[in-house]
Amino acid sequence: MGGRSGMAVVPAVLALLASCGLVARDTVPAVSGAFGSRPVISIPRATPDSAPRMTVLSLGRGRTTVPGDVVLADVEIRRWSDGLPYLSTYDAGQPVGVDLGSASRLWREALVGRPAGSRVMLVGPASQVSGSAGAEIVVAVFDVLGGYPPDARLVGQDLTDLPGELAAPVTTLIGGSGPVVTRGCRIVVQYAVISGHAVDRPRGPTAVVLAPGAVPPGWVDALAGQRVGSRVAVRTPGAGYLIDVIDRL
């Protein structure tokens, strides 16, 4: 399930592209570093082609993403002109969530059909690669952590169904059988906010770091020690949540 399930390196991809005349060797950024770690991107001095291009740097062995998924990925974007960071999710530990149902054609090309654990590079104008204005060329490297259906709740009752009165601060409604959740780890959740006796629409799937300040109050104590596949109700003063633990990254 998680994106760290291993990689199978795609051999000689860049050399093949260059030999076929599809892209010049001196305009291909070099990327090093292991999947899941912040990539080291070496940008050539040559003037880049303005046409966007995509390269699969390595393939993972997890679940393959499909059209309509929400893909969670870490991303590092750097400017071609000076190599300075444009955007990075690695330090904060908060990956982006890309809804493939509404993503741009370029992002769909890069992220559909990629097994979790894959690393993909996009090079092109910022307006197409990062969604920001401008024609500046940027380099984006994605680590695909996983793809999840938009309604990736657990099998069983709908997440919007409130099972009676929940007076306890923490109630385990469904016990999971997957990996144990620990403090400080990254997990994928879908959750709904409890308002009085009603439950709002589900939110997610999204990845969070199970640490104070990174998640709402009460989540760390409620979810630490649970297993992937659990559904937990959390009540705190002034707030309440129904949480499905979908995956551990």
C-alpha positions, 0 to 999 in steps of 0.5 A: 500500500505505502509508497516505500515498497521499493523501486525498479530502476528504468535503465537508460531512459535518458540515453534512449531519448537522446539517441533517438533525437527526442531530447538533447543530452545537455538539456536533461537535468540529472536527479540523484537521491533515494525515493522518499528523500529530497532529490538533488537536481543538477540543472544544465547550463544549456538553454532549455526547450520550452516544450514540456517533457516528462521522464519516468526516473524510476518505477515503484512496486506499489499499487498503480495509480488510475484515472480518477485517483487522488495521488499523494506525492512529495514534490521538489520544483526548482527554477531552471535559470538559477536552480533555486527552490520554487516549491518543496514538500519534503522538509514539511512532510506534507505531500501534495494531493493531486485529483487526477479527475481535474488535474491538467493533461500534463500532470495526468500524463506524469502521474497516471499509471505510476506504481507507488514508489515511482519517481517522475520528472517534469520540465517545462514552463511554470504555467504548465508544470506548477500551475503558476503564471509565467513562462519561466522554465522549472524542473519538478520531481515527484515521488509518488507515495500512492494513489487512492480513490476519492472516497477511500473510506473503509469498507462498512458503514458510510463515514457520514453515519454517526453510530449513536452517542459518542461521549468518550474522547476516543472511540474505536469503531472499527479495528484495523489489521494493517501496520501500527500507527506511531507518533511522528509517522505519516499516514493517509486519512479520510475524515469527517467533522462531527457538528452536534449530531450531524457529520459533514461531508468526508474530506481527503484522502490526505496525508498528515504527520501524526505530530502535535501542531500538524494535526487537530488537537486530540488526533495524536493520542487517539490514533497512535497505537491504532492500525491501518484500517481503523475507524476512530471517533475523536471528541475534543472540546468544541470539535469532533471527528470521524477518521478512517486510517487508510494507509501508512507511508 
